[in-house]
């Protein structure tokens, strides 16, 4: 018990001193609070689809969670295809997302929410199940431009599958 008391006292002393040492890192109006919302991975792992995303986005609004700051809806792993299009862009799985990501972004924005997309810094996305899905390695700029073109407001960017060969 004395160790816990000492730890609490030390923590309290640090907390009192901390405000004097804290400074803003950027003053650009972005990310003033942590991004909060719903992510498909938490319940559906790497098996999302358009219906799942849209129904959960609507639930954030209907349940009043959006009013509490849960403003982002992010589609995690499982949304893309194993290969890029002929022009080198990453794209969604048309079977799982028949309306496409731009339309899904419009739907989510229409609810007053932010549209989040997942990608990975490796050659493949970090995910369970098959097929493997292409990652953003060596395509960072084109992917950023693509996500922006779809209306994405947030990017969850993992660092995982980066091996080029076995």
N, C-alpha and C positions, 0 to 999 in steps of 0.2 A: 504493500500500500504506500509506503514512503516514496518508492520509485515513481508511482503514478502521480503523486502529489508534486514531486519535483518536476516531472515532465509537464504537468499542467501549468505550473508556475513559469517554467521556461517558455512554454508556448504562449502564455498570456503576455509575458515580457516582450517576446518577439513580435506578437501582433500589435502591441502598443507602439513599438518602434517602427514597424513596417510602413505605416502611412507616410512617414517622412522620407522614406527611400523610394517610394513608388512614383514613377513618372509615366506619362502617356508615351507609348511607342510610336503610334501613328495618330494623327488627328485628321482623318479623312472621312469620318462619318460612317465607315463600314465596320460591321461586326462589333457594334457597341455592346452587345450581349452575346453570349454563346448561341450559335444556331441551334434551335430546338425544333423538334418535329417528330415525324414518324419515318422509319426506315424499314423497307420490306424484309431485310435480312433477319430482323429480330424475331419474326414468327415464321416466315416462309423460306428462310435460308436462301438458296440460289435458285428458287423456283417461283419467281413472280410472273404475273401476267397483267394485262390491261385492266381486267375486271377487279383484281385484287387491289391494284394501285388506286384506281378511281373510287372504289367503295371505301377504302380506308381514308382517302383524302376527304371524301364527303363526311365520314365519321368524325374527323378532327373538327369540322365546322359544326356538325349537328350536336356533338357532345359538349361544345363550348370550349374545347381545348385550344382552338385557334385564338380565342379571346384571351387565353391565359399565356399566349406567346409561343405555342407550338405551331409554327408557321411553315415548316418545310416538309415536303413529302419527297422522299428519296427512293428511287428504284435502285436496289443494290444488285449484286452479281446475278447473272442468269438472263439478262435482257438482250445481250448482243449475239452476234453470230461468230463462228470460228474464223471467218476471213473478212477482210476489208472489201469494199466495193471496188470496181474497176478504177475509180479515180482516187483510191487510197483512203477513203473515209471509213470510219467505224459506223456500223449501222445496227438497228434493232432487229430482233427476231420477229418477222412479220406474222408468224403463226401465233406467237404469244401476245404481240402488240399490233393487231391488225390496222389500227388507225394511225400508228406511227408515233414517234416521240414528239414531233412538233405539235400534233393534235393533242397528245396527252398533256403537254406543257400548257397549251391553251386552256384545257379543261381545268387543270390545277390552278392556273392563274385566275380563271373565271370564278373560282371559289375564294379568291383572295389570299391564296397560299403561294409559297415559293416552290419551284420545281427543282428537285435535286437529282443528279445523275452520279453513278458510280463508275470509276475506272481504276486502272492499276498501272503502276509505273513499269511493270515488267512486260515480257513478250506475251503473257497471257494474264487474264484476270484471275485473281485468287478466288476459287470457288470449289464447291463440291458438285459432283455429277458431271455428266457429259452432255453435249460436246464441249471441248475446251473453247474458250472465248478469247479473242484477241485483246491484248493489252495495248497500252499507249507508248511503250518503249519505241523511240525513234520517230514517233508520230505525235509528239506532245502538242506542237502548235496547231496542226491540222485538227487534232481532237478537240483542243480548246475552242478553236473557231467553230467546229461542228456543234459542240454542246451549246455554245453561245447562240448559234444560228437556230437551234431548237428552242431557245428561250430559257435555257437552264440558268438558275439563280445560284446554285450551289453545286460544288463538285466534291464528292467523297473520293479521295485519291489514296489508294492503298499502295503499299510497297511490299511486293511479295515475289511473284514468279519472275525472276530476272535472269535465270540461267539461259544461255543461248543454245547450249547443247547438253546432252546427257553425259 
